[in-house]
Amino acid sequence: MLGAGLKKIHYNIFGILMLFFALNVAGASIDSPKYSKAVIASGPLVVTTNKPLAIIARAALGDNVKVEFLQSTSKSSHDLTLSISALGKIQKAQLVVLLGDQVEPRVAKAVSALPQNRVIRVLDLPALRFHAESDQLSHDHQRDPHVWLDPHNGNVIGRAIQDQLGVKSHNIISELEIKRLRNMLAPYANSRYLTHHDAFSHFSRGFGLYSGLSIRDASGGQKGARSQYLLRKDALQSRVQCVFVEPQYGNKDAQGIAETLNLPIISIDPQGMTQSLIDEGYEQFMQRIVAQFKACFS
């Protein structure tokens, strides 16, 4: 009973805050003097839900805007929560970039009162590239949201942000560089590996690679005992060469399976936690991912 009461209080507080912010937005649109003095005078603010989208936004827009992201560097993007300060950033932003309503429901609720020209839902962009739907569904029947790991999608997202803010359209990673990175990975097209969680299907598509076996599902949740047994069986049969682990995850389960299969653990950072927000940030991010991936087979 106590837990239910606390939960009710939490939702009541959240509802009051959202009403307060909605009223502020209604009285201070992006074209109003109040909004202009608070935001535009100090430079446009772009807020993204996670670090990779911030890397893309900064590379797309240059240093004429301020780019901030809501994801904690110590947690995965699946654990995104909204503090009062985060809600304030969302309301002040000239543009909010989120993955989508289903994968980020808290943020979806927070932006529901904003004008549509101040919100981009990345997974709704029509030019995004996905695998066949049967290959892209996670345990809860959602498409794999890690779209930024395909450089084609990175450019699509970058151009959508540029178009929304009236910035001249340009690629944030050149086709020549994509080709160079693809050639670097070509020798490993059929190589097998394990990942800590199912996040690399877009990367594998973008560079013509095997998509890998995963210890956890696309949301980072643990699989059942039978799934773990079948995973070990498949890993032995396919002769995987390493286990990729992301720095923000506890890797106890990865260590266990690596020891069982006598495999090395390789750190890989698909969230770009160590990447600076600079003009060349997305290109550098992709270069680092490629180098980390190659380390499995060195």
C-alpha positions as CSV (number, residue, x, y, z in Angstrom):
1,M,0.0,0.0,0.0
2,L,2.8,2.4,0.9
3,G,4.6,1.7,-2.5
4,A,1.3,2.4,-4.4
5,G,0.9,5.7,-2.5
6,L,4.4,6.8,-3.3
7,K,3.9,5.9,-6.9
8,K,0.7,8.0,-7.0
9,I,2.5,11.0,-5.4
10,H,5.3,10.6,-8.0
11,Y,2.9,10.7,-10.9
12,N,1.0,13.6,-9.4
13,I,4.2,15.7,-9.1
14,F,5.2,14.8,-12.6
15,G,1.8,15.8,-13.9
16,I,1.9,19.2,-12.1
17,L,5.4,19.9,-13.6
18,M,4.2,19.0,-17.1
19,L,1.2,21.2,-16.8
20,F,3.5,24.1,-15.6
21,F,5.8,23.6,-18.6
22,A,2.9,23.3,-21.0
23,L,1.5,26.6,-19.8
24,N,4.9,28.2,-20.2
25,V,5.2,26.9,-23.8
26,A,1.7,28.1,-24.6
27,G,2.7,31.6,-23.4
28,A,6.2,31.5,-25.0
29,S,6.4,30.1,-28.4
30,I,9.6,30.0,-30.4
31,D,8.5,33.2,-32.2
32,S,7.6,35.1,-29.0
33,P,9.7,37.8,-27.4
34,K,9.8,35.9,-24.1
35,Y,11.3,32.8,-25.9
36,S,13.7,34.9,-27.9
37,K,15.2,36.6,-24.8
38,A,15.5,33.4,-22.9
39,V,17.0,31.1,-25.6
40,I,17.9,32.7,-28.9
41,A,19.8,35.6,-27.3
42,S,22.3,33.1,-25.9
43,G,22.4,31.0,-29.0
44,P,20.0,28.2,-30.1
45,L,19.9,25.2,-27.8
46,V,19.5,21.7,-29.3
47,V,18.7,18.9,-26.8
48,T,19.0,15.2,-27.6
49,T,18.1,12.2,-25.6
50,N,21.4,10.3,-25.9
51,K,25.0,11.0,-26.6
52,P,25.2,9.6,-30.2
53,L,22.4,11.9,-31.3
54,A,24.3,14.8,-29.7
55,I,27.4,13.8,-31.6
56,I,25.3,13.9,-34.8
57,A,23.6,17.2,-34.0
58,R,26.9,19.0,-33.2
59,A,28.6,17.6,-36.4
60,A,25.5,18.7,-38.4
61,L,25.2,22.2,-37.0
62,G,28.7,23.3,-36.0
63,D,29.6,25.5,-33.1
64,N,26.9,28.1,-33.7
65,V,24.5,26.1,-31.5
66,K,24.7,24.7,-28.0
67,V,24.1,20.9,-28.0
68,E,23.2,19.0,-24.8
69,F,22.1,15.5,-24.2
70,L,20.0,14.0,-21.3
71,Q,21.6,10.5,-21.0
72,S,23.9,9.9,-18.1
73,T,27.3,8.8,-19.1
74,S,27.2,6.1,-16.3
75,K,24.0,4.5,-17.6
76,S,22.7,3.0,-20.8
77,S,20.2,4.9,-23.0
78,H,17.6,2.3,-22.0
79,D,17.7,3.7,-18.4
80,L,16.9,7.4,-19.4
81,T,15.0,9.3,-16.7
82,L,14.1,12.9,-16.6
83,S,15.0,15.2,-13.8
84,I,13.5,18.6,-13.2
85,S,16.5,20.2,-14.9
86,A,16.1,17.9,-17.9
87,L,12.5,18.9,-18.3
88,G,13.6,22.6,-18.2
89,K,16.2,22.0,-20.9
90,I,13.5,20.3,-23.1
91,Q,11.2,23.3,-22.7
92,K,14.0,25.8,-23.5
93,A,15.3,24.0,-26.5
94,Q,14.8,25.3,-30.0
95,L,14.9,21.6,-31.1
96,V,14.6,18.4,-29.2
97,V,15.8,15.2,-30.9
98,L,14.6,11.9,-29.5
99,L,14.7,8.4,-30.9
100,G,11.0,7.7,-30.7
101,D,7.9,7.6,-28.6
102,Q,8.0,3.9,-27.9
103,V,11.6,3.6,-26.9
104,E,11.6,6.8,-24.9
105,P,8.1,7.2,-23.5
106,R,9.1,9.6,-20.7
107,V,10.6,12.0,-23.2
108,A,7.7,11.6,-25.6
109,K,5.4,12.8,-22.8
110,A,7.6,15.7,-22.0
111,V,7.6,16.9,-25.7
112,S,4.0,16.3,-26.3
113,A,3.1,20.0,-25.7
114,L,5.8,21.3,-27.9
115,P,5.2,22.6,-31.5
116,Q,6.1,19.9,-34.1
117,N,8.8,22.2,-35.6
118,R,10.7,21.9,-32.3
119,V,10.8,18.0,-32.2
120,I,12.4,15.3,-34.4
121,R,11.5,11.7,-33.8
122,V,14.5,9.9,-35.4
123,L,12.8,6.5,-35.9
124,D,10.0,8.2,-37.9
125,L,12.4,9.6,-40.5
126,P,11.3,8.0,-43.8
127,A,14.9,7.7,-45.3
128,L,16.3,5.7,-42.4
129,R,17.6,2.3,-43.5
130,F,16.6,-0.9,-41.6
131,H,17.1,-4.6,-42.2
132,A,14.1,-6.7,-43.0
133,E,11.6,-6.4,-40.2
134,S,12.0,-10.0,-39.1
135,D,15.7,-9.3,-38.4
136,Q,15.1,-6.1,-36.6
137,L,12.5,-7.0,-33.9
138,S,13.6,-7.1,-30.3
139,H,11.9,-9.0,-27.6
140,D,9.1,-6.4,-27.3
141,H,8.5,-6.2,-31.1
142,Q,10.3,-2.9,-31.5
143,R,12.7,-2.1,-34.3
144,D,16.4,-1.9,-33.3
145,P,16.8,1.7,-32.2
146,H,20.6,1.9,-32.6
147,V,20.3,3.5,-36.0
148,W,23.3,5.9,-35.6
149,L,25.7,2.9,-36.0
150,D,25.0,2.9,-39.8
151,P,26.8,5.9,-41.3
152,H,24.0,6.2,-44.0
153,N,21.6,6.7,-41.1
154,G,24.0,9.1,-39.4
155,N,23.8,11.4,-42.5
156,V,20.0,11.1,-42.8
157,I,19.6,12.2,-39.1
158,G,22.2,15.0,-39.6
159,R,20.4,16.4,-42.7
160,A,17.0,16.2,-40.9
161,I,18.4,18.3,-38.1
162,Q,19.9,20.8,-40.6
163,D,16.7,21.1,-42.5
164,Q,14.7,21.7,-39.3
165,L,16.9,24.6,-38.3
166,G,17.5,26.0,-41.8
167,V,21.2,25.1,-42.0
168,K,22.8,24.3,-45.3
169,S,22.6,20.5,-45.9
170,H,25.8,18.6,-45.8
171,N,27.0,15.1,-44.9
172,I,28.5,14.6,-41.4
173,I,30.6,11.7,-42.8
174,S,31.7,11.6,-46.4
175,E,30.9,8.8,-48.8
176,L,34.7,8.5,-49.4
177,E,35.3,7.9,-45.7
178,I,32.5,5.4,-45.4
179,K,34.0,3.5,-48.3
180,R,37.5,3.6,-46.7
181,L,36.1,2.2,-43.4
182,R,34.1,-0.4,-45.2
183,N,37.3,-1.6,-47.0
184,M,39.1,-1.8,-43.6
185,L,36.4,-4.1,-42.4
186,A,36.0,-6.2,-45.5
187,P,38.4,-8.9,-44.3
188,Y,36.1,-9.6,-41.3
189,A,32.8,-9.8,-43.2
190,N,32.2,-13.4,-42.2
191,S,33.9,-13.3,-38.8
192,R,31.9,-14.3,-35.7
193,Y,31.6,-12.5,-32.4
194,L,29.4,-12.1,-29.3
195,T,28.1,-8.8,-28.0
196,H,26.9,-7.9,-24.5
197,H,23.6,-6.7,-25.9
198,D,21.9,-6.7,-29.2
199,A,22.9,-3.3,-30.6
200,F,25.0,-3.9,-33.7
201,S,22.6,-4.9,-36.5
202,H,22.8,-1.4,-38.0
203,F,26.6,-1.4,-37.8
204,S,26.7,-4.8,-39.5
205,R,24.4,-3.6,-42.3
206,G,26.3,-0.4,-42.8
207,F,29.6,-2.2,-43.3
208,G,28.6,-5.5,-44.7
209,L,29.3,-7.6,-41.6
210,Y,27.8,-10.5,-39.7
211,S,25.5,-9.1,-37.1
212,G,26.8,-11.2,-34.2
213,L,25.2,-13.2,-31.3
214,S,24.1,-11.3,-28.2
215,I,24.1,-12.2,-24.5
216,R,21.2,-9.8,-23.8
217,D,18.3,-8.5,-25.8
218,A,18.1,-5.1,-27.6
219,S,16.9,-3.3,-24.5
220,G,19.7,-4.7,-22.4
221,G,17.5,-7.2,-20.6
222,Q,18.8,-10.6,-19.6
223,K,17.7,-13.7,-21.6
224,G,16.3,-16.8,-20.0
225,A,18.3,-20.0,-19.1
226,R,17.3,-21.8,-22.3
227,S,18.3,-18.9,-24.5
228,Q,21.7,-18.7,-22.7
229,Y,22.2,-22.4,-23.3
230,L,21.4,-22.1,-27.0
231,L,23.7,-19.0,-27.2
232,R,26.7,-21.0,-25.9
233,K,25.9,-23.8,-28.3
234,D,25.7,-21.4,-31.3
235,A,28.8,-19.7,-30.2
236,L,30.8,-22.9,-30.2
237,Q,29.4,-24.0,-33.5
238,S,30.1,-20.7,-35.3
239,R,33.6,-20.3,-33.7
240,V,33.1,-16.8,-32.3
241,Q,36.4,-14.9,-31.6
242,C,35.6,-12.5,-28.9
243,V,33.0,-10.9,-26.6
244,F,32.3,-7.2,-27.0
245,V,31.3,-5.4,-23.8
246,E,30.1,-1.8,-23.5
247,P,31.7,0.3,-20.7
248,Q,28.5,1.4,-19.0
249,Y,27.2,-2.2,-18.5
250,G,28.2,-4.5,-15.7
251,N,29.9,-7.3,-17.5
252,K,29.6,-10.2,-15.0
253,D,27.5,-12.3,-17.5
254,A,29.9,-11.5,-20.3
255,Q,32.9,-12.6,-18.2
256,G,31.1,-15.8,-17.4
257,I,30.4,-16.8,-21.0
258,A,33.9,-15.5,-22.1
259,E,35.5,-17.8,-19.5
260,T,33.3,-20.7,-20.5
261,L,34.2,-20.4,-24.2
262,N,37.8,-19.2,-23.6
263,L,37.3,-15.9,-25.4
264,P,38.8,-12.5,-24.9
265,I,36.7,-9.5,-23.8
266,I,36.9,-6.4,-26.1
267,S,35.6,-3.0,-25.0
268,I,33.5,-1.2,-27.6
269,D,31.6,2.0,-27.2
270,P,28.5,2.3,-29.4
271,Q,27.2,5.2,-27.2
272,G,30.3,7.4,-27.9
273,M,30.8,8.1,-24.3
274,T,34.4,9.3,-24.8
275,Q,33.7,11.2,-28.0
276,S,34.0,15.0,-28.0
277,L,31.2,17.1,-29.4
278,I,33.0,18.7,-32.3
279,D,32.6,19.3,-36.1
280,E,34.3,16.0,-37.0
281,G,32.8,14.2,-34.0
282,Y,30.6,11.7,-35.9
283,E,33.4,10.8,-38.3
284,Q,35.8,10.2,-35.4
285,F,33.1,8.2,-33.6
286,M,32.7,5.8,-36.5
287,Q,36.5,5.5,-36.9
288,R,36.8,4.5,-33.2
289,I,34.0,1.9,-33.5
290,V,35.7,0.4,-36.5
291,A,39.1,0.3,-34.7
292,Q,37.4,-1.3,-31.6
293,F,35.6,-3.9,-33.8
294,K,38.9,-4.8,-35.6
295,A,40.6,-5.4,-32.2
296,C,38.5,-8.6,-31.8
297,F,40.3,-10.2,-34.8
298,S,43.8,-8.9,-34.3
